[in-house]
Amino acid sequence: MIRYALNCDQGHAFESWFSNSAAYDKQAKRGLVNCPVCGSARVEKAIMAPRLSRADAADPRPPAPNPTPTPKPPLQPAPMPPIPPGKSAVAIMSPQERELRQKLKELRDHVTKNANYVGAKFPEEARKIHYGEAEHRSIYGEASPEEAKQLHDEGIEFHPLPILPDEYN
């Protein structure tokens, strides 16, 4: 694990842990590293002094306090009001929303047509591919939230497949 001091374009300073430096680079490139104060994805590493210890040092200095601002909670979607019995939730979508929905469907269809379905063995197969124990190929299947977190923590790149509401109606 590696800890980076980070700054956003609004001047907020914060720290974050990554499994390795490549994990930071990948996440930052994809816009997944966000400022906990303002949510900005324009984040850069700050200059950090390395922490070195000497074997002959009698009493190491205590770490300097890190005054980090209290992060704002992430924005939550408005709660869905209760739907009366016998009614269904409906919405009118904009052309942009219809286009996005179509692209998500195309992505899902492309993956399911061109990748191997491995079912519940997805975490095991993903590890084999990542660590070079199996030939690289596109796969899809199922993973629990805990398994997905473990894969992420190991630096294994994967993405959830979109499920559109009308697929199971």
N, C-alpha and C positions, 0 to 999 in steps of 0.2 A: 504494500500500500504506500501511496505517496500523498503528501499534503501540499497543496498549493495555496499561496496567498493570491487572491484575485481582486481585480478592480473592474467595475463596470464603467461605461462611458458617462455615467452621471456622477462619478466620483465616489461611489460606495465601495468600501473595502470589506472583504469577507474571505473565508477560507473554505476549502472543500477537499475531500479525500477522493482519490482515484486508484484503481487497481494498479495502474502503471502510467508512465508518461504518454504512451500511445493511446490509452483509453481517454485521457484528457483531450488529446489532439482530435481524436475521432468525434467525441461528443461536442467539442467546441465548434468543429467544422460543420456539424449538422445542426448547430444552434440549440443544443440541448443543455448547455451550461448557462443558467440564468441567475441574475442577481436576486437574492432573497428579499431585498428591500423594495426594488422598483420593478423587478421582472425583466429587465433588459437582457437580451441575449448577446449584446456587444460587450464581451468580457475578455480581459487579457490577464495574463500572469503578471503579478507584481514582483519586484525585485525582492528576493529573500536571501538572508544570510544563512549559510549551512550551519546546522548544529553539529559541532564536533566535540567529542569528549576526549580528555587526556587521561591516560592511565595513572599518571602521577598527580593528578589534581585531587586535593583533599576533599573539597566541598564544592560541588558544581553550583553555579548560579541558578536561582529559581527562574523559571520562564517569565518573561515580561507579560504583564496583563494585556489581553487583546480586546480593546473596546470595540466590539462589533455591534452594529445597530440591531435592534429587535426586528426580525423579519416579519413582513406583513403576511397574513395567511393567504394562500392562493385563492384566486377568485373562484367561486363556486357558481354553477348555473342556478338560476332561479328554480325553486322547487316547483314541481308539477302540481297544480291544484287538483283536488280530488275529482274524479270523473264520476258523474251520477250513474247509477245502475241503468243498463240498457243503452248507454251512450259510448262512443269511442273517441279517443283523442285524434284530431285531424289537424292538418296544417296546409297552407298554400306555400309552395316552394318557389323561390326566385329562379330565374334561368341559371344563375351561377350555382345555386344549390343543386339543381337538377343535373348540371354538367359534372359537378363534383361527385354526386351520387353515381353517375354513369361511369366515371373514371375509377371509383372504388370497386364497382362491380367488375369492370374490365380487369383491374389488378387481381382481384380474387380469382376470376375465371382463368387468367393467364397462369397464375401460380398452380392452381389445381390441375390444369391441363399439362403443364410442363415440368412439374416436380413429382418426386416419389412420395406417396403417402406412407408414413411410418407409424401413424396412430399414437398410442400412448408411449411408444419407444422414442418419441422425439428428443427428449433430453439426452438419452443415451447415445442416439445416432448423431446428434449435434456435437456432442463431446468428441466422439470418434473422428468426425470430420475435422473439427477444430484442431485436435491434437495430432492429426496426420495418421491416425490408426485406420482410417477408411478413406477411400477415394472421394475427392470433393464432388458433390452433386447437390442439386437443389432438392430439399425435402420439406414436407409440412406434416403436421400432426397436432397432438394435444400436449399441453403442459399445465400443471397447476400453477397458481401464482407463486408458491414457494419455489417450485422447480425453475420457473422463469427468472426469479430473483437470483437463484444460484447461478444460472447460466450467465446472466448479466454480470454478476460479481466476478465470474471467471473471464470476462472479456469476450464472451461468445456473442457474436452479432446475430440477432434474429428480430423479426417484426411480427406483431399480431396481424392476422388476416382480418380485414373488415367484415363484419356481419351486418347486413342491412336489415332494417326492421321487417320488410315485406318478405324476406327469404323464408320465414317460418310461419307465415299466415296462410 
